[in-house]
Amino acid sequence: SACASLRLLVPHTPRLLRAVVRAATSCRAPELRNTAKLCALALAHQPLGTPPDPQWLPTIESISRSDPEWRARGAMASLLGPWLFRMQFAIDAAEQARTVDVVLALLVDPQQEVREACVPLVSGVVRLSDDAARAALETRIMALAGTRLPSSRVDEDHAARIAQRHGGVLGLSALVRASPYTVPPWLPTTLERLVLHANDPYPLNTAVKATVAEFKRTHQDNWEECRAAFSEDQLSRILESTSALAHYA
């Protein structure tokens, strides 16, 4: 069976992962690329009940943090979601913390496409987290979003600061998107914090506008109920920052 075949691959997964990810993100040989994508997903969905190989996480960290090919780093944002979901009860607290560190490293990757690919991954991490873990993650994301914008493009740390601030904005976006049809108690403050970046330079402002528009779309059917979660001051500040929610004013 397919499951039995995957079990045979488990001991070799860490050694296969980098090569499979590289092939899956190659710009050449479309047939090889498509096959490698299926292999990568199969590796991420390793059978439950098998203890994760101790080299799994170091390999994930290595590819996500330092692979010279940005497409390989971006692919990890897609693979980490199913892997973390399946392994959430198989890895210990220290390994979970290391995984979150990897997620945040991808969120501030120098390549914009890698950062943007992390939004669904961060939303997934939020859904898997309890209140304390979610709050701790949000604190780290807000710190990234609070990175000061460089005063000039010639600043030597211009790119790094933009990446950090953009990663923070995308992280806030992921927090908002983690609850598409409800408004948990923490979300109004998070949305209020996000819209403060509506006037940030591209691509930060586009992330804000897209997220607020998506929030409006997914909450429109029960807006009167959702609106009650916001204070009038919060709604006022949100509407001052962006017109995307004006329909609900």
Secondary structure, DSSP 8 states (H G I E B T S, - for coil): -HHHHHHHHGGGHHHHHHHHHHHHT-SS-HHHHHHHHHHHHHHHT--TTS---TTHHHHHHHHHHH-S-HHHHHHHHHHHHHHHHHHTTTS-HHHHHHHHHHHHHHHT-SSHHHHHHTHHHHHHHHHHS-HHHHHHHHHHHHHHHT----S-TTSTTHHHHHHHHHHHHHHHHHHHHT-SS---TTHHHHHHHHGGGTTS-TTHHHHHHHHHHHHHHHHSTTHHHHHTTS-HHHHHHHHHH-STTGGG-
